[in-house]
């Protein structure tokens, strides 16, 4: 009996030893079985439920595919697991999915199965996001890596696993044979003979310099002549890193007897490679390369070698740039505000989506973010009409960088929290709530605050609301409170049409002319008519405005620019300097260069045109100087630069533009061009529409600029209907170039290219890209034909747009770049489509409700859009490329 008890005690002790050893070996492992009810052990790994993240299991579903190992999943729009990490430690992160969507980790990297990253903080957000259909996740795994060779660059790169192959293996190998729990799969893409397994001599190498597990190295493939392996890759140019592992298993092979060449996609990277050359029977090869579509790895027997090539294992990983995370202070503050809101709003649908990084890869609903000084910051909070209740979270006032705060049309009660004096807020809207007490002076005295709306709070004391003479308020009245979104949508829907009709009637009546105006210069190139009075609409009403183009002296120009002190740009006309005129207005002063290809004709042309046209979406001309052979034009300073700068210009000038802002810019530019194309008496064609000629003022309002090449549209009987071709490569209408017949549809083609830039964030021509991507137009067409517009969209705005709105814009863009002008829309038709897209984008939630009401309970939100894709007409392509395009697309000469 005692012997039996002793045996049992020894067995228990052995079990406990193994359990402790396993637990210690798994130190740092995070192994989550989503929706599991309790801890369990599977495949030698201790798994835990995820109820500490998501205790509510109402979204869990058991699927047939998930019947084994407690594989279950969430049916949610967005769920994030905040996992603890050690800063500067390398980690492997893995998600197991039943089907559907991709796995994404903070900040902006998508993995199908697995990725390797270096922790930059003490946590990482592992997020599951809904795209089309219902996403499910079964397991989440985080593993610290003991291998440092993976991430050689530092924390700026993430590696996405393409393939990890145990070349001679017959089954999957993972923990405990691999301490980091990498999963090695047997080879399925080579038919070479499996070399017999040997009892490996481990005296010549140790675990410190071997990065593949021993179980993987104990088998290999060899061949008398060559080994070939093929892997499918993404069909875009990308960087990859390959790890090759070699262990000589045949003890009879001597140095110099097994030599082979190593090729990647037919490029030889190693010549006469000899595993035994360094005195060890183990070697690794790490190689970085660029590839597109596929990888062919070839090991070929070298001349004079007695044995053919051998390979034990390899790994292929795709290099992905790790995009900057949101400012940590902003993350902490908005997370704290979320927790404060959840106290009173546990079931709120908007807050249910607030998880992970607030700005990347996609912004939380109601937040807007921008890149500033190399950091991503939260700039706007709009929680209007979000069915929120309880107290306004005090933490919301701690966001140091927000410009606007809109909490209107909710059920907030209690007092208004105190605001910090360092706040950058310019607009606060807390109207239509149930707030009580006084408006704190800390709010009304904010240094930058211009607008404060607090109407429809019946128990709110308005004592401090009017102390500042510069503060615009609604006075606390309900009847004057405005629904901003309704005004926006109404204005977008009706404003352009009414504006066009009224302006047309007034201008035709006031300026009915039979011929176009004559030039306004005498022989000395002085302006003869300084003030031209025309009728133009204002935001308030239709009134008489005066276009004053003021002549400036050269001395005055030198004074306002401080003798050309601040250079802000260079163009075909010349240099552009920043200045300030006497009334304090900042201006941009464009000075014609003596080397400029644009001369007096362009100077006079711009001055003539801008002396008779003015529109809120055209850059106005304030003044000019023509003195001592100097030709200078003065414009208002556009503080946000050009659209090109913001999309892909110099790093210092770039600024993240979210989708609604891009859509608003496109609509503004379209309105400016429509004004030109419908100008009474003689329509005007811009001839050089491009993103660098669309400027953005302080409020991001788009204004079309640079009219040096503009022309009145040819009319019947004109002797010079054939004009010298002008424009910029990448934007140039192929039909215009071929026929030299100018029409407004040439501007339409160029505007279509601009729309593609806005959607994709890409330049129109870039010969540094793969050849099939040199031309933005042709590249975009290829994806559009296959209804894959998500691959055209700028990664920076993915997930931040309404799909129907994006489809409308893409359809407009593709119709604009039709090869033949007859198939292109007019600008006024383009405006209507962009207005519809903006209405959909601005009122997305209401729009989705209307769609849901039309579809069955089993339909998903994208069903109408998928039906729409079937109806897309075929896209015609040019029969030949114009000489200008051919020249622009020619590959660079070898160096």
Secondary structure, 3 states (H helix, E strand, C coil): CHHHHHHHHHHHHHHHHHHHHHHHHCCCCEEEECCCCCCEEECCEEEEECCCCCCCCCCEEECHHHCCCCCEEECCCEEEEEEECCCCCEEEEEEEECCCCCEEECCCEEECCEEEEECCCCEEEEEEECCCCCCCEEEEEEEECCCCCCCCCCCCEEEEEEEEEECCCCCCECCCCCCCCCCEEECCCCCCEECCCCCCCHHHCCCCCCCCCHHHHCCCEECCCEEEEEEECCCCCEEEEEEEEEECCCCCCCCCCEEEEEEECCEEEEEEEEHHHHCCCEEEEEEEEEECCEEEEEEEECCCCCECCEECEEEEEEEEECCCCECHHHHHHHHHHHHHHHCCCCCCHHHHCCCCCCCCCCCCCCEEEEEECCEEEEEEEECCCCCCEEECCHHHHHCCCCCEEECCCCEEEECCCCCCCCCCCCEEECCCCEEEEECCHHHHCCCCCCEEECCCCCEEECCCCCCCCCCEECCCCCCCCCCHHHHHHHHHHHHHHHHHHHHHHHHHHHCCCCCCCCCCECCCCCECCCEEEEEEECCCCEEEEEEECEECCHHHHHHHCCCCCCEEEECCCEEEEEEECCCCCEEEEEEECCCCCCCHHHHHHHHHHHCCCCCCCECCEEEEEEECCEEEEEEECCCCCEHHHHHHCCCCCCCCCCHHHHHHHHHHHHHHHHHHHCCCCCCEECCCCCHHHEEECCCCCEEECCCCCCEECCCCCCCCCECCCCCCCCCCCHHHHHHCECCHHHHHHHHHHHHHHHHHCCCCECCCCCHHHCEHHHHHHHHHHCCCHHHCCCHHHCCCCCHHHHHHHHHHHHHHCCCCHHHCCCHHHHHHHHHHHHHHHHCHHHHHHHHHHHCCCCCCCCHHHHHHHHCCCCCCCCCCCCHHHHHHCCCCCCC
